[in-house]
């Protein structure tokens, strides 16, 4: 799954720590999501989208490899 | 049961009947209180994923470190400090290794090893299963992975010991094995947390 959290953060000019605080998670979590190392829950995805005032689809995008089991 | 016994003993004395009624009411109230407690307890458990609040981590260390010190003391001084020789209630105990077991006896025992192992186990449980400052889904994932990893490593070592280690030394392996699962979990979990924290400082 690709995500554009880093880009959105840059647009809004907030750090990983600030975003983490806004959605009630640790900094490590935001970092792991940005690096594509962790597949986040639906609830957290919706929260992050809400913070950026965007639709979830604009921030998170499925990749070909996600369909392989 | 208790109430019935109480009535039997008290006979038909009026004052005693009043006391009995009060006692029954007291028990009923206690039951309602217990039901409330059970209900609240259920909702608490469902919210916390069976983890303790963050402040219990400190208490865990306060128990774990004395546990280690006493444990090492036990290993160094096998005969034991006589201060800790007290009478204990044993559900099952043998007088010597090859004699028959006796049930529910009272015997004298050096309780230093008992104290240290209880401190170690409760301390390690509290450290391992207290929430992190921000316990979120990613940390829960690390926690689960570490627990699975620690269980595999622990039993891999145990299987190795079963095959290659015998007699009294194997008994010592079993003694250490009581604590190694939690210790392996603690090492792996904190290492994974440290690694993910370190990654941040590299990124920014």
Interface residues (C-beta under 8 A of the other chain):
Chain A: X15 X16 X20 X24 X25 X26 X27 X28 X29 X31 X32 X33 X34 X35 X38 X40 X41 X44
Chain B: X132 X133 X134 X136 X137 X138 X139 X141 X193 X196 X197 X199 X200 X203 X204
